[in-house]
Amino acid sequence: MSDLARSFAAQKLADLPKEPPQPLPATPEDREDEYSSESSLSSTGTVLPSPSQHLVAAPPVQWPQYFAQELFFQQRLPSGDEAKYHVYLTQPANLKSPLFVCHHGAGASGMSFAPFALSLRAALPSAGVLSIEARQHGSSILNPDGDTVDDFSLAVLRDDLANMITLVRERLGWSSLPPIVLAGHSLGGAVAVELAQKGTLGTSLLGYVVIDVVEGSAIEALKYMQGILSSRPSSFLTLESAIDWHLRSRNLRNRESAAVSVPSLLRRTVDGKWTWATDLAITQPFWEGWFQGMSQKFLGAKGAKLLILAGTDRLDKDLMIGQMQGKFQLQVVPEAGHFVQEDAPEKTAEMVVEFFKRNDRSALVLPPKVSDLIAQGKKV
């Protein structure tokens, strides 16, 4: 067990309040969606509500402040299951402008990238942003009997991401995909790397960004997740108290971002309380498989590579060697916690935009071919 994993778990367990905070005088219900998030090295931090609780949908998230469109898709999968996908989208200016495809961590929602998306488009107005919601995190997968499909294997999540990108292209009538940069936080980073390695996007994939997850420390931290889950409040009296808990426990460090993302993690019960929406307990059998072999996949997949971390001590051996060999770009945001794109959305967006500009193929100016110069009668 590494010192990193031990100190990480100890800090998290010490910081978590034992019961929900008292409600604050003001309780604005700014924006809500339907699925959840929690901070940990692997974003696995959601408590299952009691089966006796009857949940009602939260009021809708004010997504138009961050995205231009909210899209829903229905698709029959090869397995016979029915997928109902949910995404947020702002289209790129044209098919030569980049599309940043964002995948949240386990237990989170597409709104985890909302402030980041706003900052990214402020820095690069021609860009598009697609923020997807994974199965049982806003999207749903049902078998022919209408029961929820609890398969969260990495290959399945990868195929869901590829399906959503294809469905967006078909819905919008794009003749081809624009240049794509995948950006994934925690589990989303593992999914992005898996898709990049498979090569499904072909030459449309410009590169991929992994946010605050590396194989070694992620796998070591997983053994502490049950303790972290059991230490969290099971419900909140108000949305504001839920936001306040996330800030007091240091799961999130940016109140503006927390006000956007936290309501999307909760559902309201019939007694008026707010409880966690996503059951991560059913994903536990897949946790280790999400991260096994991730470092080698990250280094070996085609495309430019950017790793954004909250601290350099999270690099494992393979990544340390790869970084010294110049195989990827490394950026550190020491003032942020695990949810880097939420704690520091502007800084993260600046890093990602700069990464795109450094690797933008359309900006390359190649020298003329010798045969063309000869055909023009020029001396070579």
C-alpha positions as CSV (number, residue, x, y, z in Angstrom):
1,M,0.0,0.0,0.0
2,S,1.5,3.3,-1.0
3,D,1.8,6.3,1.2
4,L,-0.3,8.2,-1.3
5,A,-3.3,5.9,-1.0
6,R,-3.0,5.7,2.8
7,S,-2.8,9.4,3.3
8,F,-5.6,10.0,0.7
9,A,-8.0,7.7,2.5
10,A,-7.2,9.0,5.9
11,Q,-7.8,12.6,4.9
12,K,-11.1,11.8,3.2
13,L,-12.5,9.9,6.1
14,A,-11.4,12.5,8.6
15,D,-12.9,15.4,6.6
16,L,-16.3,13.9,5.9
17,P,-19.1,15.2,8.2
18,K,-20.9,12.5,10.1
19,E,-24.3,14.0,9.5
20,P,-25.9,16.5,7.1
21,P,-25.3,20.2,7.9
22,Q,-28.2,22.3,9.1
23,P,-30.0,24.2,6.3
24,L,-28.8,27.7,5.5
25,P,-31.3,30.6,5.6
26,A,-31.3,30.9,1.8
27,T,-32.0,27.8,-0.2
28,P,-31.9,28.7,-3.9
29,E,-32.6,25.7,-6.2
30,D,-30.6,26.9,-9.1
31,R,-30.5,24.0,-11.4
32,E,-30.9,20.2,-11.2
33,D,-30.5,17.1,-13.3
34,E,-31.0,13.5,-12.4
35,Y,-27.7,11.8,-11.5
36,S,-24.8,12.0,-9.1
37,S,-21.2,12.7,-8.3
38,E,-18.7,12.5,-5.4
39,S,-15.1,13.2,-5.0
40,S,-12.5,10.5,-4.7
41,L,-9.5,9.4,-6.7
42,S,-11.9,7.4,-8.8
43,S,-15.1,9.4,-8.4
44,T,-16.8,6.5,-6.6
45,G,-18.8,8.0,-3.8
46,T,-22.5,7.6,-4.0
47,V,-24.9,6.0,-1.4
48,L,-27.8,4.0,-2.4
49,P,-31.1,5.3,-1.1
50,S,-33.3,3.0,0.9
51,P,-35.7,0.9,-1.2
52,S,-38.6,2.2,0.9
53,Q,-37.9,5.8,-0.3
54,H,-40.0,7.0,-3.2
55,L,-38.1,9.4,-5.4
56,V,-39.5,12.2,-7.6
57,A,-37.5,14.0,-10.3
58,A,-35.7,17.1,-9.3
59,P,-36.6,20.3,-11.1
60,P,-34.7,20.6,-14.5
61,V,-31.2,21.8,-14.7
62,Q,-30.7,25.2,-16.3
63,W,-28.4,23.7,-18.9
64,P,-29.0,26.5,-21.5
65,Q,-26.6,28.7,-19.5
66,Y,-23.8,26.3,-20.5
67,F,-24.9,24.4,-23.6
68,A,-26.9,25.2,-26.7
69,Q,-28.8,21.9,-26.9
70,E,-30.0,19.0,-24.8
71,L,-30.4,15.9,-26.9
72,F,-32.0,12.5,-26.3
73,F,-31.5,9.4,-28.4
74,Q,-33.0,5.9,-28.5
75,Q,-31.1,3.0,-30.0
76,R,-31.5,-0.8,-30.1
77,L,-28.1,-2.3,-29.2
78,P,-26.7,-5.5,-30.7
79,S,-27.4,-7.2,-27.4
80,G,-31.1,-6.5,-27.8
81,D,-31.1,-4.0,-25.0
82,E,-32.6,-0.5,-25.5
83,A,-30.4,2.5,-24.9
84,K,-31.8,5.9,-24.1
85,Y,-28.9,8.3,-24.3
86,H,-28.8,11.8,-22.9
87,V,-26.2,14.5,-23.9
88,Y,-25.6,18.2,-23.8
89,L,-24.2,19.9,-26.9
90,T,-22.9,23.2,-28.3
91,Q,-22.1,22.6,-32.0
92,P,-18.7,23.7,-33.5
93,A,-18.9,26.6,-35.9
94,N,-18.2,24.3,-38.8
95,L,-16.7,20.8,-39.5
96,K,-13.2,22.2,-39.5
97,S,-13.6,23.5,-35.9
98,P,-12.9,21.1,-33.0
99,L,-15.4,19.2,-31.0
100,F,-14.4,18.5,-27.4
101,V,-16.2,15.4,-26.2
102,C,-16.4,15.2,-22.4
103,H,-17.1,12.1,-20.2
104,H,-17.7,12.6,-16.5
105,G,-16.4,10.3,-13.7
106,A,-18.3,7.6,-11.9
107,G,-21.3,8.9,-10.1
108,A,-21.1,12.3,-11.8
109,S,-23.2,13.9,-14.6
110,G,-22.8,15.8,-17.8
111,M,-23.1,19.0,-15.8
112,S,-19.7,18.3,-14.2
113,F,-18.2,19.9,-17.4
114,A,-20.7,22.8,-17.6
115,P,-18.5,25.6,-16.2
116,F,-15.5,24.2,-18.1
117,A,-17.5,24.2,-21.4
118,L,-18.4,27.9,-20.9
119,S,-14.8,28.8,-20.2
120,L,-13.5,26.7,-23.2
121,R,-15.9,28.5,-25.6
122,A,-14.9,31.8,-24.2
123,A,-11.3,31.0,-25.1
124,L,-12.1,29.3,-28.4
125,P,-15.5,30.5,-29.7
126,S,-15.5,28.3,-32.8
127,A,-15.2,25.1,-30.8
128,G,-18.1,22.7,-30.0
129,V,-18.6,20.9,-26.7
130,L,-20.4,17.6,-26.3
131,S,-20.9,16.5,-22.7
132,I,-22.3,13.0,-22.5
133,E,-24.1,11.2,-19.6
134,A,-23.1,7.5,-19.0
135,R,-25.6,4.7,-18.5
136,Q,-27.5,5.0,-15.3
137,H,-26.0,8.5,-14.9
138,G,-28.5,10.3,-17.1
139,S,-28.6,7.8,-19.9
140,S,-30.4,4.4,-19.3
141,I,-30.0,0.9,-20.7
142,L,-32.9,-1.5,-20.4
143,N,-33.2,-5.2,-21.4
144,P,-36.2,-6.5,-23.4
145,D,-38.1,-7.1,-20.1
146,G,-37.7,-3.4,-19.2
147,D,-35.2,-4.1,-16.4
148,T,-32.0,-1.9,-15.9
149,V,-28.9,-3.5,-17.4
150,D,-26.1,-3.3,-14.8
151,D,-23.1,-3.9,-17.1
152,F,-20.5,-1.2,-16.5
153,S,-17.5,-2.9,-18.0
154,L,-15.0,-0.6,-19.6
155,A,-15.7,-1.9,-23.2
156,V,-19.4,-1.3,-22.7
157,L,-18.9,2.3,-21.5
158,R,-16.5,2.8,-24.4
159,D,-19.1,1.6,-26.9
160,D,-21.8,3.8,-25.3
161,L,-19.5,6.9,-25.8
162,A,-18.9,5.9,-29.5
163,N,-22.6,5.4,-30.0
164,M,-23.5,8.9,-28.7
165,I,-20.9,10.5,-30.9
166,T,-22.3,8.7,-33.9
167,L,-25.9,9.6,-33.0
168,V,-25.0,13.3,-32.7
169,R,-23.4,13.2,-36.1
170,E,-26.5,11.5,-37.6
171,R,-29.0,13.8,-35.9
172,L,-27.2,17.0,-37.0
173,G,-26.6,15.6,-40.6
174,W,-22.8,16.1,-40.5
175,S,-21.1,14.6,-43.6
176,S,-18.1,13.8,-41.4
177,L,-16.9,14.2,-37.9
178,P,-15.1,17.4,-37.0
179,P,-11.6,17.2,-35.3
180,I,-12.3,15.6,-31.9
181,V,-10.5,16.0,-28.6
182,L,-11.7,13.5,-26.0
183,A,-11.7,14.8,-22.4
184,G,-12.4,12.4,-19.5
185,H,-12.4,12.9,-15.8
186,S,-11.5,9.9,-13.6
187,L,-13.5,7.0,-14.9
188,G,-14.3,9.2,-17.9
189,G,-10.6,9.4,-18.6
190,A,-10.3,5.6,-18.7
191,V,-13.2,5.5,-21.1
192,A,-11.7,8.1,-23.3
193,V,-8.4,6.2,-23.4
194,E,-10.2,3.0,-24.2
195,L,-12.0,4.6,-27.2
196,A,-8.7,6.2,-28.4
197,Q,-7.0,2.8,-28.3
198,K,-9.7,1.0,-30.2
199,G,-9.4,3.6,-33.0
200,T,-13.1,3.9,-33.6
201,L,-12.9,7.6,-34.5
202,G,-10.1,7.1,-37.0
203,T,-8.4,10.2,-38.3
204,S,-11.1,12.4,-36.7
205,L,-9.4,11.9,-33.3
206,L,-6.9,14.7,-32.7
207,G,-6.0,13.8,-29.2
208,Y,-7.3,13.0,-25.7
209,V,-7.2,14.6,-22.3
210,V,-7.2,12.6,-19.0
211,I,-8.1,14.5,-15.9
212,D,-6.8,13.5,-12.5
213,V,-6.6,9.7,-12.7
214,V,-3.7,7.4,-13.1
215,E,-3.8,3.6,-12.9
216,G,-1.7,2.9,-9.8
217,S,-3.1,5.3,-7.3
218,A,-6.6,4.8,-8.6
219,I,-6.5,1.1,-8.0
220,E,-5.0,1.5,-4.5
221,A,-7.6,4.0,-3.5
222,L,-10.5,1.8,-4.5
223,K,-10.0,-0.4,-1.4
224,Y,-11.1,2.6,0.7
225,M,-14.2,3.5,-1.2
226,Q,-16.6,1.6,0.9
227,G,-15.4,3.5,4.0
228,I,-15.8,6.7,2.2
229,L,-19.3,5.9,1.0
230,S,-20.5,4.9,4.5
231,S,-19.1,8.1,6.0
232,R,-21.3,10.4,3.8
233,P,-24.7,11.8,4.8
234,S,-27.6,9.7,3.3
235,S,-29.7,12.8,2.6
236,F,-29.9,16.6,2.8
237,L,-32.7,18.9,3.9
238,T,-32.1,21.4,1.2
239,L,-30.0,21.7,-2.0
240,E,-28.1,24.5,-0.4
241,S,-27.1,22.3,2.5
242,A,-25.9,19.6,0.0
243,I,-23.8,22.2,-1.8
244,D,-22.4,23.4,1.5
245,W,-21.5,19.9,2.5
246,H,-19.5,19.3,-0.7
247,L,-17.6,22.5,-0.1
248,R,-17.0,21.9,3.7
249,S,-15.8,18.4,3.0
250,R,-13.5,19.7,0.3
251,N,-15.0,17.4,-2.3
252,L,-15.5,20.5,-4.4
253,R,-13.7,23.8,-3.9
254,N,-15.5,26.2,-6.2
255,R,-18.9,27.4,-5.0
256,E,-20.0,28.5,-8.4
257,S,-19.2,25.1,-9.9
258,A,-20.8,23.3,-7.0
259,A,-24.0,25.2,-7.4
260,V,-24.2,24.0,-11.0
261,S,-23.2,20.3,-10.5
262,V,-24.4,19.3,-7.1
263,P,-28.1,19.6,-7.7
264,S,-27.7,17.2,-10.7
265,L,-26.5,14.6,-8.2
266,L,-29.6,14.4,-6.2
267,R,-33.3,13.5,-6.3
268,R,-36.1,14.6,-4.0
269,T,-38.0,12.1,-1.8
270,V,-41.7,12.4,-1.0
271,D,-40.8,13.8,2.4
272,G,-39.0,16.7,0.8
273,K,-35.4,15.6,1.5
274,W,-32.7,15.3,-1.2
275,T,-30.9,12.0,-1.6
276,W,-28.3,10.6,-3.9
277,A,-29.6,9.6,-7.4
278,T,-27.0,7.1,-8.7
279,D,-26.3,3.8,-7.0
280,L,-22.6,3.1,-7.4
281,A,-22.7,0.0,-5.3
282,I,-23.9,-2.0,-8.3
283,T,-20.7,-0.8,-10.2
284,Q,-18.3,-2.1,-7.6
285,P,-17.5,-5.4,-9.5
286,F,-16.2,-3.2,-12.3
287,W,-14.1,-0.7,-10.4
288,E,-10.7,-2.4,-10.7
289,G,-11.3,-3.3,-14.4
290,W,-11.8,0.4,-15.2
291,F,-8.2,1.2,-14.4
292,Q,-6.2,-1.9,-15.0
293,G,-3.7,-1.4,-17.8
294,M,-4.7,2.2,-18.2
295,S,-1.2,3.7,-18.2
296,Q,0.0,1.5,-21.1
297,K,-3.1,2.2,-23.1
298,F,-2.8,6.0,-22.4
299,L,0.8,5.9,-23.7
300,G,0.2,3.6,-26.6
301,A,-3.0,4.9,-28.2
302,K,-2.8,7.1,-31.3
303,G,-3.3,10.8,-30.8
304,A,-1.9,13.7,-28.9
305,K,-2.0,13.2,-25.1
306,L,-2.5,15.5,-22.2
307,L,-2.7,14.5,-18.5
308,I,-4.0,17.1,-16.1
309,L,-3.4,16.3,-12.4
310,A,-4.0,18.0,-9.1
311,G,-0.6,16.8,-7.9
312,T,2.5,15.2,-9.6
313,D,2.8,12.6,-6.8
314,R,0.0,10.8,-8.5
315,L,2.1,9.6,-11.4
316,D,2.9,5.9,-11.5
317,K,6.1,4.4,-12.8
318,D,4.9,3.9,-16.4
319,L,3.7,7.5,-16.6
320,M,6.9,8.8,-15.0
321,I,9.0,7.1,-17.7
322,G,6.6,8.2,-20.4
323,Q,6.7,11.8,-19.3
324,M,10.5,11.8,-19.2
325,Q,10.5,10.4,-22.8
326,G,8.1,13.2,-23.9
327,K,5.3,10.9,-24.8
328,F,2.6,13.2,-23.4
329,Q,2.0,16.6,-22.0
330,L,1.6,17.0,-18.3
331,Q,-0.1,19.9,-16.5
332,V,-0.6,20.3,-12.8
333,V,-3.3,22.3,-11.0
334,P,-2.2,22.3,-7.4
335,E,-5.0,24.5,-6.1
336,A,-7.7,22.0,-7.3
337,G,-9.0,18.8,-5.7
338,H,-10.0,15.7,-7.6
339,F,-12.6,17.5,-9.6
340,V,-10.1,19.7,-11.4
341,Q,-12.4,20.8,-14.2
342,E,-14.9,22.0,-11.6
343,D,-12.5,23.5,-9.1
344,A,-10.6,25.4,-11.7
345,P,-12.7,25.5,-14.9
346,E,-11.0,28.5,-16.5
347,K,-7.5,27.2,-16.0
348,T,-8.4,23.7,-17.1
349,A,-10.1,25.1,-20.3
350,E,-7.0,27.3,-21.0
351,M,-4.8,24.2,-20.8
352,V,-7.1,22.1,-23.1
353,V,-7.4,24.9,-25.6
354,E,-3.6,25.4,-25.7
355,F,-3.2,21.6,-26.1
356,F,-5.6,21.7,-29.1
357,K,-3.7,24.6,-30.7
358,R,-0.4,22.9,-30.3
359,N,-1.7,19.8,-32.1
360,D,-4.2,21.3,-34.6
361,R,-3.4,19.8,-38.0
362,S,-5.2,22.5,-39.9
363,A,-2.7,25.0,-38.6
364,L,0.2,23.1,-40.2
365,V,1.8,24.7,-43.3
366,L,3.7,22.0,-45.3
367,P,6.4,22.9,-47.7
368,P,5.5,22.4,-51.4
369,K,6.3,19.1,-53.1
370,V,9.5,19.0,-55.3
371,S,7.4,17.6,-58.2
372,D,5.0,20.5,-58.0
373,L,7.9,23.0,-58.0
374,I,9.4,21.3,-61.1
375,A,6.0,21.3,-62.8
376,Q,5.9,25.1,-62.2
377,G,9.3,25.4,-63.9
378,K,11.1,26.4,-60.7
379,K,14.6,25.3,-59.9
380,V,15.0,23.0,-57.0
